[in-house]
Amino acid sequence: MQLLCNFVKQNKMENNIKYQFKTNIKCGGCISKVGPVLDEKVGIVEWNVDTTNPDKILTVQANGISENEIITTVQNAGYKIEKI
């Protein structure tokens, strides 16, 4: 079963930076916990988690938020995350 979550904010900005991370976000329950945190974070334009990938890859399109801020945000939601 493939579970791919994708969120896009309505006001997409140009000059986005794409970050990818290995995580332990592995199911719909995890996504429902971390999703609102990512959705509310200023600077995250779009995000998705590929739960079918063994490394549970989180991809973030960002504008105005650093890689370290994304890492801290996910960790504060209770998940492991490391940059690829």
C-alpha positions as CSV (number, residue, x, y, z in Angstrom):
1,M,0.0,0.0,0.0
2,Q,1.4,3.4,-1.0
3,L,0.9,6.3,1.3
4,L,2.1,9.6,-0.1
5,C,1.1,12.8,1.6
6,N,1.5,16.1,-0.1
7,F,0.6,19.6,1.1
8,V,0.8,22.8,-1.0
9,K,0.2,26.2,0.4
10,Q,-2.0,28.4,-1.8
11,N,0.4,31.3,-2.2
12,K,3.4,29.5,-3.7
13,M,6.4,31.7,-4.0
14,E,9.2,31.6,-6.6
15,N,12.8,30.8,-5.7
16,N,11.9,27.8,-3.5
17,I,14.7,25.6,-2.2
18,K,14.1,21.9,-2.2
19,Y,15.3,19.9,0.9
20,Q,15.2,16.2,1.4
21,F,15.5,14.3,4.7
22,K,15.5,10.7,5.9
23,T,12.8,10.4,8.7
24,N,10.9,7.9,10.7
25,I,7.5,9.3,9.6
26,K,6.1,5.9,8.5
27,C,2.3,5.9,8.4
28,G,-0.9,8.0,8.2
29,G,-0.9,8.4,12.0
30,C,2.6,9.9,11.9
31,I,1.6,12.2,9.1
32,S,-1.5,13.4,10.9
33,K,0.7,14.3,13.9
34,V,3.6,16.1,12.0
35,G,1.4,17.5,9.2
36,P,-0.2,20.3,11.1
37,V,3.2,21.4,12.4
38,L,4.6,21.5,8.9
39,D,1.5,23.2,7.5
40,E,1.7,26.0,10.0
41,K,5.4,26.6,9.7
42,V,6.1,29.9,7.9
43,G,8.5,29.3,5.0
44,I,7.4,25.8,4.1
45,V,5.6,26.1,0.7
46,E,5.1,22.4,0.0
47,W,6.0,19.1,1.6
48,N,5.5,15.4,1.1
49,V,6.5,12.2,2.7
50,D,7.2,9.0,0.7
51,T,6.3,6.4,3.2
52,T,6.9,3.6,0.6
53,N,10.6,4.5,0.5
54,P,12.6,2.6,3.2
55,D,14.1,5.9,4.3
56,K,10.7,7.6,4.6
57,I,11.9,10.6,2.6
58,L,10.5,14.0,3.5
59,T,10.7,16.5,0.7
60,V,10.2,20.2,1.5
61,Q,9.9,23.1,-0.8
62,A,11.0,26.1,1.3
63,N,11.1,29.8,0.9
64,G,12.5,31.7,3.8
65,I,13.2,28.8,6.2
66,S,16.5,27.1,6.8
67,E,17.2,23.4,6.7
68,N,18.0,23.5,10.4
69,E,14.7,25.1,11.2
70,I,12.9,22.3,9.3
71,I,14.9,19.7,11.2
72,T,14.1,21.3,14.6
73,T,10.4,21.6,13.6
74,V,10.1,17.8,12.8
75,Q,12.2,16.9,15.9
76,N,9.9,19.0,18.1
77,A,6.9,17.0,16.7
78,G,8.6,13.9,18.0
79,Y,10.2,12.4,14.9
80,K,13.7,11.6,13.8
81,I,15.1,13.5,10.8
82,E,18.4,13.8,9.1
83,K,19.5,15.5,6.0
84,I,20.4,13.5,2.9
